[in-house]
Amino acid sequence: MPIEIERKFLLANEDWRQDVLRSNRIRQGYLGKIDKASVRIRVEGAKANINVKSATLGMRRMEYEYAIPLDEAEEMLQQLCEQPQIDKTRYIVELAGHTWEIDEFYGDNEGLLVAEIELGSEDEAFEKPEWAGEEVTEDPRYYNVNLIHHPYNLW
């Protein structure tokens, strides 16, 4: 069973921008959300995937992800996914042996920036950079699936 262990932080400042290795624009939509899981379609550059993620709260969640044809992903985003959709740029920063993914959101979530680090275990040690502020791992408002129905600009 694939398990994702991820921690989320708000950004305390803009210092991370100087260390960005690469970035990609991401568009994603949800086919639906049930009590136990969400099903997401994501287009990132020229790649697309479908993702099923458990709806548990916290840093440890089941996650299944599979590549799908780009044209089919585009069609699903337009025809089947809930509206509005998530539009963001993901920036990649490497720090002390870990990869940080920093998402800058647009549209109804404009102004929201969230840093995520994926870990091998819940107790894995990592260096928290000064630009990583308050931890929001346990706050469901910051889950992408929830940002569709409760966007950042309405908080």
BELCORDA-V576329 format. One record per backbone hydrogen bond with DSSP energy under -1.0 kcal/mol. NH is the residue of the N-H (numbers start at 1). CO is the residue of the C=O. E is the energy in kcal/mol with one decimal. If there is no record, write none. Layout:
nh->NH co->CO e->E
nh->NH co->CO e->E
//
This chain:
nh->4 co->61 e->-3.7
nh->6 co->59 e->-2.6
nh->7 co->117 e->-2.3
nh->9 co->115 e->-2.8
nh->10 co->134 e->-2.8
nh->12 co->131 e->-3.2
nh->17 co->14 e->-1.7
nh->18 co->15 e->-1.1
nh->19 co->16 e->-1.9
nh->20 co->17 e->-1.2
nh->21 co->92 e->-3.2
nh->24 co->90 e->-1.9
nh->26 co->88 e->-3.6
nh->27 co->43 e->-2.3
nh->28 co->86 e->-2.3
nh->29 co->41 e->-2.2
nh->31 co->39 e->-2.5
nh->34 co->37 e->-2.7
nh->38 co->53 e->-2.3
nh->39 co->32 e->-1.8
nh->40 co->51 e->-3.0
nh->41 co->29 e->-2.9
nh->42 co->49 e->-2.5
nh->43 co->27 e->-2.9
nh->44 co->47 e->-2.7
nh->45 co->25 e->-1.0
nh->47 co->44 e->-1.8
nh->49 co->42 e->-2.1
nh->50 co->66 e->-2.7
nh->51 co->40 e->-2.5
nh->52 co->64 e->-2.9
nh->53 co->38 e->-2.2
nh->54 co->62 e->-2.5
nh->55 co->36 e->-2.3
nh->61 co->4 e->-2.7
nh->63 co->2 e->-1.9
nh->64 co->52 e->-2.7
nh->66 co->50 e->-2.6
nh->68 co->48 e->-1.9
nh->73 co->69 e->-2.1
nh->74 co->70 e->-2.6
nh->75 co->71 e->-1.9
nh->76 co->72 e->-2.4
nh->77 co->73 e->-2.7
nh->78 co->74 e->-2.1
nh->79 co->75 e->-3.0
nh->80 co->76 e->-2.3
nh->81 co->76 e->-2.1
nh->82 co->30 e->-2.8
nh->86 co->28 e->-2.7
nh->88 co->26 e->-2.4
nh->89 co->104 e->-2.3
nh->90 co->24 e->-3.0
nh->91 co->102 e->-3.0
nh->92 co->22 e->-2.6
nh->93 co->100 e->-2.5
nh->95 co->98 e->-2.9
nh->98 co->95 e->-1.8
nh->100 co->93 e->-3.5
nh->101 co->116 e->-2.7
nh->102 co->91 e->-2.9
nh->103 co->114 e->-3.0
nh->104 co->89 e->-2.7
nh->105 co->112 e->-2.4
nh->106 co->87 e->-2.5
nh->109 co->106 e->-1.6
nh->110 co->107 e->-1.8
nh->112 co->109 e->-2.0
nh->114 co->103 e->-2.0
nh->115 co->9 e->-3.3
nh->116 co->101 e->-2.8
nh->117 co->7 e->-2.1
nh->119 co->5 e->-3.2
nh->124 co->121 e->-1.3
nh->132 co->129 e->-1.5
nh->133 co->10 e->-3.0
nh->136 co->8 e->-2.4
nh->139 co->136 e->-1.7
nh->142 co->139 e->-1.8
nh->143 co->140 e->-1.6
nh->146 co->143 e->-1.3
nh->147 co->143 e->-1.6
nh->150 co->146 e->-2.3
nh->153 co->108 e->-2.3
nh->154 co->151 e->-2.0
nh->155 co->152 e->-1.7
//
